[in-house]
């Protein structure tokens, strides 16, 4: 009985450890916020269609890279850093496009 309980506890710990290594809540939250900024920029005319399309493509690339990072079951610190770098650049691009002189 003790062996069964200890093996169940061990397996639960392994499963939780693996799922914790593939979780990227900060990346996901930032993606949601950036999508909202893009949508808001389109709605109020700060972004042209062309600018919005490019920013959306950038968001799709981040999503693709996130999926690739999770594919092997572990998001390494290097992969996580790459995702954060891409998101910082995307955030700066959104800011720059929303604050340029072009209006829809």
Buried (B, 14 or more C-beta within 10 A) or exposed (E): EEEEEEEEEEEEEEEEEEEEEEEBEEBEEBBEEBBEBBEEBBEEEBBBEEBBEBBBEBBEEBBEBBEEBBEEEEBEEEBBEBBBEBBEEBBEBBEEBBEEEEEB
